[in-house]
Amino acid sequence: MNSNTLRGRAALIATPADAAATLARVALGAMIVPHGMQKLFGSFGGYGFAGTMEFFTGTMGFPYILGLAAIFAEFFGGVALLVGFCGRVAAALVGITMLVAALSSHLANGFFINWSGTQKGEGIEFFILAVALACIVVLRGSGAWSVDRLLTRR
């Protein structure tokens, strides 16, 4: 590899010792990992891999590869966010997943979360926050106390 390629890769994970970026990264990771566990393992009342893929491909009509990408982004992207490894990439994948979920499944239900149980489903307010956190990490990096920071410090 030439030095420009190495610099480009380092720039992707380079991150300042930014406590706010760390907070955004850890909050997003802590929120999304349980959702990924529901989809991948059936934890927390989820449907597991087979049930989730059936929903994505059968009910939603998504291609198999997109369903797989969503499950992996939520679980593995969330784990990567928690430890701060390739935080920008992980946050981008989680953010895209949340944006697609909001637009494909939740926008029709309005803005608010279904606190009272009277709506058809959940609204988009949660997704706005998740996408905003993802944007912070994409822009700022993984922040302090991250694998990315350890890898790029000299």
URVEN-V785350 format. One record per residue. N is the residue number from 1. RES is the residue in one letter. PSI is psi in degrees with one decimal (* if undefined). Layout:
n=N res=RES psi=PSI
n=N res=RES psi=PSI
This chain:
n=1 res=M psi=143.4
n=2 res=N psi=169.3
n=3 res=S psi=-29.4
n=4 res=N psi=-39.1
n=5 res=T psi=-43.5
n=6 res=L psi=-40.2
n=7 res=R psi=-39.1
n=8 res=G psi=-42.6
n=9 res=R psi=-41.5
n=10 res=A psi=-37.4
n=11 res=A psi=-31.4
n=12 res=L psi=-34.7
n=13 res=I psi=-6.1
n=14 res=A psi=138.7
n=15 res=T psi=139.3
n=16 res=P psi=164.8
n=17 res=A psi=69.4
n=18 res=D psi=111.6
n=19 res=A psi=-34.1
n=20 res=A psi=-40.9
n=21 res=A psi=-38.8
n=22 res=T psi=-45.1
n=23 res=L psi=-45.1
n=24 res=A psi=-44.0
n=25 res=R psi=-48.2
n=26 res=V psi=-40.1
n=27 res=A psi=-45.2
n=28 res=L psi=-43.4
n=29 res=G psi=-44.2
n=30 res=A psi=-31.0
n=31 res=M psi=-41.0
n=32 res=I psi=-29.3
n=33 res=V psi=-47.4
n=34 res=P psi=-33.9
n=35 res=H psi=-41.1
n=36 res=G psi=-37.2
n=37 res=M psi=-36.9
n=38 res=Q psi=-45.8
n=39 res=K psi=-36.3
n=40 res=L psi=-43.2
n=41 res=F psi=-11.5
n=42 res=G psi=14.5
n=43 res=S psi=158.6
n=44 res=F psi=37.2
n=45 res=G psi=11.0
n=46 res=G psi=174.7
n=47 res=Y psi=-3.0
n=48 res=G psi=179.1
n=49 res=F psi=-52.0
n=50 res=A psi=-45.5
n=51 res=G psi=-40.4
n=52 res=T psi=-42.8
n=53 res=M psi=-36.0
n=54 res=E psi=-41.4
n=55 res=F psi=-49.0
n=56 res=F psi=-46.7
n=57 res=T psi=-37.5
n=58 res=G psi=-63.2
n=59 res=T psi=-48.4
n=60 res=M psi=-22.2
n=61 res=G psi=19.8
n=62 res=F psi=147.9
n=63 res=P psi=150.3
n=64 res=Y psi=-44.9
n=65 res=I psi=-34.0
n=66 res=L psi=-37.2
n=67 res=G psi=-44.6
n=68 res=L psi=-43.4
n=69 res=A psi=-40.0
n=70 res=A psi=-44.9
n=71 res=I psi=-47.3
n=72 res=F psi=-38.5
n=73 res=A psi=-42.3
n=74 res=E psi=-45.5
n=75 res=F psi=-61.1
n=76 res=F psi=-36.0
n=77 res=G psi=-39.3
n=78 res=G psi=-42.4
n=79 res=V psi=-43.8
n=80 res=A psi=-39.5
n=81 res=L psi=-42.5
n=82 res=L psi=-39.1
n=83 res=V psi=-10.5
n=84 res=G psi=38.3
n=85 res=F psi=119.8
n=86 res=C psi=48.4
n=87 res=G psi=-40.2
n=88 res=R psi=-44.3
n=89 res=V psi=-47.4
n=90 res=A psi=-43.8
n=91 res=A psi=-39.6
n=92 res=A psi=-43.3
n=93 res=L psi=-43.2
n=94 res=V psi=-43.6
n=95 res=G psi=-43.3
n=96 res=I psi=-41.8
n=97 res=T psi=-43.1
n=98 res=M psi=-37.9
n=99 res=L psi=-44.4
n=100 res=V psi=-43.3
n=101 res=A psi=-44.0
n=102 res=A psi=-46.5
n=103 res=L psi=-34.8
n=104 res=S psi=-27.0
n=105 res=S psi=-21.5
n=106 res=H psi=-21.4
n=107 res=L psi=-38.3
n=108 res=A psi=-17.3
n=109 res=N psi=4.2
n=110 res=G psi=-160.8
n=111 res=F psi=-45.6
n=112 res=F psi=150.4
n=113 res=I psi=150.3
n=114 res=N psi=63.2
n=115 res=W psi=-39.3
n=116 res=S psi=-10.9
n=117 res=G psi=13.4
n=118 res=T psi=-10.2
n=119 res=Q psi=164.0
n=120 res=K psi=-32.0
n=121 res=G psi=-165.9
n=122 res=E psi=142.8
n=123 res=G psi=-163.7
n=124 res=I psi=0.1
n=125 res=E psi=-40.7
n=126 res=F psi=-41.5
n=127 res=F psi=-33.3
n=128 res=I psi=-44.3
n=129 res=L psi=-42.9
n=130 res=A psi=-44.0
n=131 res=V psi=-38.3
n=132 res=A psi=-44.7
n=133 res=L psi=-41.9
n=134 res=A psi=-41.6
n=135 res=C psi=-39.8
n=136 res=I psi=-45.9
n=137 res=V psi=-39.7
n=138 res=V psi=-42.6
n=139 res=L psi=-39.6
n=140 res=R psi=-20.3
n=141 res=G psi=-171.4
n=142 res=S psi=-19.5
n=143 res=G psi=-166.3
n=144 res=A psi=161.2
n=145 res=W psi=50.0
n=146 res=S psi=156.2
n=147 res=V psi=-40.8
n=148 res=D psi=-44.1
n=149 res=R psi=-41.8
n=150 res=L psi=-39.3
n=151 res=L psi=-26.7
n=152 res=T psi=-6.6
n=153 res=R psi=146.5
n=154 res=R psi=*
